[in-house]
Amino acid sequence: MAKAKTNFWKEMQKAFNTGVSYMLPSVVVGGIFLAIALSTGKATDEGMQITSQFMKDLNTLGVAGFAMMIPLLSGYIAYSYAGKPGIAPGMILGYLANNPVGAGEVKTGFLGAMILGIATGLFVKWCKTWKVPNTIKTIMPILIVPIITVFVIGMFYIYVIAVPIGGMMDWLVDVLGNMTGGSALVLGLIIGAMTAVDMGGPINKTATAFTLALMAEGIYGPNGAHRIAVAIPPLAMGISTLIDRRKYESDDRDLGISAIFMGLIGITEGAIPFAVKDMKRVLPAIIIGSAVGGALGMMNNVEALVPHGGLIILPVVNGKLWYALAMFIGIAVSVLILHFTKPNLDKVEPKEEVIVNTK
């Protein structure tokens, strides 16, 4: 029983590594193009406004790279479990996770895509064990399996998983709304932690919606905490790869450079590949660092006047010194935690090949 449980977790870790390895080029393309395009824009009440047509087109390419990131992750997680028949259903369902669905228009982001990738892979793997006539066997991987998989897993997601998450998001917004008159420290901690916990997913978006609603009422402090926190995960991961080089593979160190660019313009998704590969160490580190940064921002009356984050918006921040200090302290906390929790690669057993079952 214990051995079966161990094998299950190893297989899951292998699947996550496979998904990340295929997702990385999309993250890099999207992040670099967005960073370059947004760096030429002007900070406005509606966020960073790009005026150059060429940079607008470059921004479009960056958005496309980010749009493909989540479907690629889900598709190749499924591929690790089930081989080629898992790719198309996994990508379709990953797209589903990254877009509003159901009556509540719920979007679950990368966490939902990971769940759907695993579910798709296991379901397709089971479908491949069916005993069917030879005449049907030839159309199984291109017709029957994709249709059945997308329908079964997709409907299960929409009606069983997505709706409860939507209810949870509404509850969180209500709770946060009732805390605005309470402790600035507690509110900052909560906003910072929510910002980092799923790095651009529904919980992060809940924090965004909450801060935008308060901005409409002329309250900019919570937005300041949120915009500090959005930059901490990617910047912390990028700096960690530079400082603790023995703890990261060469691909991770290269990705760390693009994560730094993304962090400077407030794109939290730059930390996703690191979290997927080592969730038990990376996620606590970035959540704690972002919570510390958010709390320091709230305690020192930092106000961000635009709905964007990172150091790029510094000219339109009230409390510029503490905006930058809170961000740097949060980054330092995350990097320090990673330094003491992540092992050096030479102390870790060699990894098994992450791409499996290619037939």
N, C-alpha and C positions, 0 to 999 in steps of 0.2 A: 504493500500500500504506500509506504513511504517512498519507495523507489519510483513508483508510478507518478507520485506527486512531484518528485524531483525532476523526472523526465518532462513532465508537463511544463514546469517553469523554465527549464532549459530550452525547450522547443519554442516557448513564447519569447524568450530573450533573443533566440536566434532569429525568429520572425521579425521582431522589432529592429534588430540590426540590419536585416535585409531590406526592410522598408525604408530605413534611414539612408542606407547606401544608395538606393535608387532615387530618393527624394532630394539629396544634397545638391545636385546640379541646379534643380529648379529653385531651391532656396537661395543659392549664390546668385543666379541670374536675376531673380526678382529683387533681392536685397540690394545688390550693387546698382542696378538701374534705378530703383526707387531712391536710393541714397543720393545718387548724382542729380536726378531730376528735382527732388525736393530741396536740395541744397541751393538751388538757384531761385527758389520761390520766395514770396513775401508772406510774413505772418499776418493773417487777417482774423476777423471774428469767426470765420468759417473754416479756419485751419490754414495750412500752407497753400498759397495760391501761386501756381506756376503760370508765367506769362508767355514764355517762349514756346512756339509751336513745336520746335524740334524736341524740347525737353518734355512737352506734353506727350509727344509720341513715345519718347523713351520711358516716361512714367507708365504709359499704357502697356509697354512690353514688360515692365517690372510687375505691374498688377497681374498680367497674364501668368508670369512665373509663380507668383504667390497663389493664384487661383488653382494652379496645377499641383501645388505642393501637397495638399491634403489628400486629393484623390490618388496621387502616386504613392503616398505612404500607405494608405489602406489597401491599394491594389497589390503592392509587393509584399505586404504582410500576408495577405491571402495567398500569394504566389509561393511564399516560403512553405506554407502548409500543404498546398494542393497542386503546385505546378502551374503550367500555363492556363488551364481552365479557370483558375482563380483570379487571373489578372483583371479581365473585363468586369465581372461582377463586383470585384473589390473596388475598382476605380469608380464605377457608377455609384456604389453605396458610399464611398468616400466623398464624392461630389454631393451626395444627399446630406451627409453630416455637415458639410461646409456651407449649406444654404438653408434658408428658412423652410420648414415643412409643417404640415398639419394645420389644424385650425388655429393653434397658438403661434404659428410661424416660428418654431423653435430651431435654433442653430447650435449644434453641439461641438463644432470645431474638431481639433486634433484628437481630443479624448474620445469623442464619438467615433471618429474615423478609426482609431486603434481598436475599439471594441468591435466595430463592424468588420474590420479587416480580419480579426481573429474568428469572429462568427462565420464570415464568408468562407475563410480557409477551411475551417472544420466541417462546414456544411458541404462544400464541394468535395472535400476529401471523402466524406461519407457517400456522396453521390457516386463517386468513382468505384465504390465497392458493389454497386447494384449489378445484379446478373440480368443482362438484357440480350435479346437476339442480336446476331451480328449485323443485321440490316439497320438496326437502331443504333448500335454502338458507334458507328461512324459519325452520326449527327449529334451524339451526346454532348461533346465538348463545345460545339459551336451553336447549338440550338436549344436542346432540352435543359442542360445543366445551367447555362446562364439565365434563361427565362425563369426557371423554377427558383433559383437562388435569389435573384434580384427581387422576385415577387415575395417569397417567404420571409427573407431577412429584412427586406425593405418595409414591408407592412408591419412586421414585428417591431421594427425600429420606430416607425411613425406612431403606432397605436399603443405600444407598451413602454418604450424608452423615452421618446421625445416629449410626449405630453407631460409626464411627471417632472421632467427637467424644466419644462416651461413653467409649471406651477411653482417649482422651487425658486426659479429666477424671480417670479413675481413676489414671492414671500421675502426674498432677500432685499429687493428694492424697498418693500414696505418697512422692513426692519431697519434698514439704513436710513430711510427717511425719518424715522422716529428718533434716530440717534443724533440728529444735527445739533440739538441743544445740549448734548452731553459732553463727555470728555473729548477734547481734541486729540489727546494721545491715543485713546481707544479707537476713535474714528479713523485716525491716520493709519494705525496698525491694521485695521480691518480693510481699508481701501487698498493699502499696499500689498497685503497678502492676497486679496482677491485679484489684484492686477496680475500677479505672478503665477497664481496656481495653475492656470491653464493657458497662459501666454497668448492672448488673442481670442480665446474661446468664449463660451457663454458666460462664465463667471466674470472674466475680464470685461466683457461687453456690458454686464450688469453694472459693474463699477463705473464704466463709461457713461451709461444711460443715467445713472444716479447723479454723477457730477455735471452732466449736461443739463439735467433738469434743474439743478441748483443754480447753474450759470444763468439760466433763463430768468431766475429770480434775483439775479445780481449777487449771488454768493459764489466766490471764486476760490475759496480756500481748499475745499475737497478736490477741486480740479487740479490745484497745485500739487497736492499729495499724489494724486493719480498720475500726473504727468512726470513727476519725479520717478515714480515706481516703474513706469513702462520702460524706462531706459536701463534700469538696473540689471535685469536678467541677461540681455545680450552683451552689455558692456562687461559684466562680471565674468561671463563665460569667455569672452574674447581675451580679457586681461589674464584670466587664470591659465589659458593655453599658452600665453607668452611667459608667464612667471614660472609655472610648474610644467615645463615642457615634457618631463619624463612621465607625466600622468596621462598624456594624450597621444593618440596616434597621429601620424603626419597629416592625414586627411582632416582630423579634428583641428589641428593647429592652423591649417590653411583656412578652414571654415571660421576659426576664431577671428581672423582679420575682417571677414565680411560681417561677422556678428558685431564687431566694434563700430563699423560704419552704420549698421542698422540701429544700434543703440544710440548713437549720436543724434539720429533723427526720430527716435522714439518708436522703433518697430520691434516690439517684444518678441515677435515670432522668430527672431534670430537665435533664440535660445532653445527652440523646440528640438532640433536634432540632438543636442546634448542631453536634454531631459529624457527623450525617448530611449537613448542608448544606456543611460545610467540614472533612471528615475529616482531610485532610493537615496542617492547622494545629491544629485543636482537639484531636484525639486525642493527639498527642505532648505538648501542653501540659498536659492534665489527667492523663495517665499520669505524667509527670515530677513534677508537683505532688503527686499522691497518693502516689507513691513516696517523696518527700522527707518528707511528713507521716507516713507509716507508719514510716519509718526513725527519725525523731525520737521518735515515740511509743515504739518498742521500746527505743531507746537510753536513754530516761529513765524506764523502768519504769512506763509508764502501763498501767493495767488497767481495762478496761470490764467491769462486773459483770453487764450485761444484754445480750441479743442485739439491740441497736438502736444507732443512731448519731446523729450531729449534736450540737449543743449542748444539745438537749432532755434528754439523759441525764446532764448534768454532775453532778447531785447524787449519782449512783451510780457515780462514777469515782474510782479511786485515782490520785492524781497529776493533780489538776484543772488546775493551772497549765500543765503541759506538754501536757495534752490539748488545751487551748484554743490554746496557743502553736504546737504542731505543726500544728494545723489552719490557723491564720492564716498561718503561714510557707508551708505547702503552697499555700494559696490565692494568696498573693503571688507565689510562683514561677510558677504557672500564668498569672496575670494578666499578669505581666511578659513571659513568653514570647509570649503572645497580642499584647501591645502591639507587640512588635518583628516579629512574623511576619505578622499580619493586615494587609492593606492598607486604606487608607481607601477608602470606596465611590466617591469621586470620581476615584480612580485606576484603577478597574476598569471594563472595557467594560460598557455597558448589557446587562442580562440579556435573553435571549429569553423569550418567553411560555412558561411551564412546563407549561401544560395543552395537550396536543396530541391530535390524532386523536380528536375527541369523537364521531365517528359510530359 
